[in-house]
Amino acid sequence: MTPLETLAALADALIGEPGKLTITERKQNGTTVLSADVEQQFYGRIIGRQGSIIESLRVILAMCGRKAGKPIALQVPEKERRETDSMPFVPNLTWKTEWLLTIAQQTAAAMFTKPAAVDATDTEDGRTRLRFTLSNTEPKPLPDSAIETALLNVFRAIGNANGRKVKVELRRA
């Protein structure tokens, strides 16, 4: 997957409604800049509390750009905030772990130069555990903790948007 396709897949999962985001790509000073224009009622789902989701998406896209050999930046034009425009949380009650696993596998393939094993399991307490296992020879452009936090923030938000608690683990084999 390209960085643009990775962003689109993650954003669609965060928003819960495919097609509510328009992504444009442009070059600026040797950097590929992805600009994501999201409908106003879904803006908070892409930004996250105190910007945690947008920052995590930037880390994931930076990793995708490193693998692709080009720097990637993400911009989300600021929206005018109006409380009445936010979309209320409505969980998707048809959760399928295979769907989350597919998105996680595609994201890992776009981020890491060495193949990463990704597995997802549902636990007895109604949670989903998502485990990324990286090769010990995978380059470390960022501390593993920064990568794990980015994956955790994004996939936890995807789970929350679908009425599911998701735990993310990043390990080295």
C-alpha positions in Angstrom: 0.0 0.0 0.0 1.1 3.5 -0.7 1.2 6.1 2.1 -1.9 7.7 0.6 -3.7 4.3 0.6 -2.6 3.7 4.1 -3.9 7.0 5.3 -7.2 6.5 3.5 -7.7 3.0 5.0 -7.0 4.2 8.6 -9.1 7.3 8.2 -12.0 5.4 6.8 -11.8 3.0 9.8 -11.6 5.9 12.2 -14.5 7.8 10.7 -16.6 4.7 10.2 -18.0 5.9 6.9 -15.8 5.4 3.8 -15.6 8.3 1.4 -16.0 11.1 4.1 -12.4 12.1 3.6 -10.7 13.7 0.6 -6.9 13.3 0.3 -4.8 15.3 -2.0 -1.1 14.8 -2.6 1.5 17.4 -3.6 5.2 17.9 -3.5 6.9 20.6 -1.5 10.7 20.9 -1.1 11.2 17.2 -1.7 8.5 16.2 0.7 5.2 14.5 -0.3 2.5 16.4 1.5 -0.8 14.6 2.1 -3.7 17.0 2.8 -6.7 15.3 4.3 -10.0 17.2 4.1 -12.6 15.6 6.3 -16.2 16.6 6.7 -16.7 18.8 9.7 -18.7 16.4 11.8 -15.9 13.8 11.6 -13.0 16.2 12.2 -12.6 15.3 15.9 -12.2 11.6 15.0 -9.2 12.4 12.8 -7.6 14.9 15.3 -8.3 13.0 18.5 -8.2 14.2 22.1 -5.4 16.9 22.3 -4.2 15.9 18.8 -3.2 12.4 19.7 -4.7 10.7 16.6 -3.3 13.1 14.1 0.2 12.9 15.7 0.0 9.1 15.6 -1.0 9.2 12.0 2.0 11.4 11.2 4.3 8.9 12.9 2.8 6.0 10.9 3.0 8.0 7.6 6.6 9.0 8.4 7.4 5.3 8.7 5.6 4.6 5.4 7.6 7.4 3.8 10.9 6.0 5.2 10.1 2.6 3.6 9.1 4.3 0.3 12.2 6.4 0.3 10.5 9.8 0.5 9.5 12.1 3.4 5.8 12.3 4.0 4.0 15.1 5.8 0.3 15.2 6.8 -1.9 18.3 6.9 -5.5 18.4 8.0 -7.0 21.9 7.4 -8.4 23.3 10.6 -12.2 23.3 10.9 -14.3 25.9 12.6 -15.4 24.3 15.8 -19.1 24.1 16.5 -20.4 21.7 19.1 -23.6 21.0 17.2 -21.7 19.8 14.2 -19.9 16.9 15.9 -21.0 13.4 15.0 -22.3 11.4 18.0 -20.6 8.1 18.7 -22.6 5.2 17.3 -20.8 1.9 17.7 -20.8 -0.6 14.8 -22.3 -3.7 16.4 -21.1 -6.0 13.6 -17.4 -6.1 14.7 -15.2 -8.5 12.8 -11.7 -9.0 14.0 -10.6 -10.1 10.6 -11.4 -6.6 9.3 -9.1 -5.0 11.9 -6.4 -7.6 11.2 -6.5 -6.8 7.5 -6.1 -3.1 8.1 -3.2 -3.8 10.6 -1.5 -6.1 8.2 -1.7 -3.6 5.4 -0.5 -0.8 7.7 2.5 -2.9 8.8 3.4 -3.8 5.2 3.4 -0.1 4.4 5.5 0.9 7.4 8.2 -1.8 7.9 11.0 -2.8 5.5 11.1 -6.4 6.8 7.9 -8.4 6.9 6.1 -8.0 10.2 3.9 -10.7 11.6 0.5 -9.3 12.7 -2.1 -11.3 14.6 -5.4 -10.4 16.3 -7.2 -12.4 18.9 -10.4 -11.8 20.8 -10.1 -12.2 24.5 -12.7 -13.6 26.9 -13.3 -10.1 28.4 -14.6 -8.8 25.0 -11.4 -7.1 23.9 -9.2 -7.6 20.8 -5.5 -8.0 21.2 -3.5 -6.8 18.1 0.1 -7.9 18.1 2.8 -6.6 15.7 6.0 -8.7 15.7 8.9 -7.1 14.0 12.2 -8.6 12.8 15.2 -7.9 15.0 16.9 -6.6 11.9 14.1 -4.0 11.2 15.8 -0.5 11.2 14.9 1.6 14.2 14.4 5.2 12.9 12.2 5.9 15.9 12.2 4.2 19.3 9.9 1.2 19.4 7.9 2.9 22.1 7.1 5.8 19.8 5.9 3.4 17.0 3.9 1.3 19.5 2.2 4.4 20.9 1.3 5.6 17.4 -0.2 2.2 16.5 -1.9 1.9 19.9 -3.6 5.4 19.6 -4.8 4.8 16.0 -6.0 1.2 16.5 -7.6 1.9 19.9 -9.5 4.8 18.3 -10.6 2.5 15.5 -11.8 0.0 18.1 -13.6 2.7 20.1 -15.3 3.9 16.9 -16.6 0.3 16.5 -17.6 -0.3 20.2 -14.6 -2.5 20.9 -11.6 -2.2 23.2 -8.3 -2.9 21.4 -4.9 -3.5 23.0 -1.8 -3.2 20.8 1.5 -4.8 21.4 4.7 -4.3 19.5 7.4 -7.0 19.9 10.7 -7.9 18.2 11.3 -11.5 17.2 
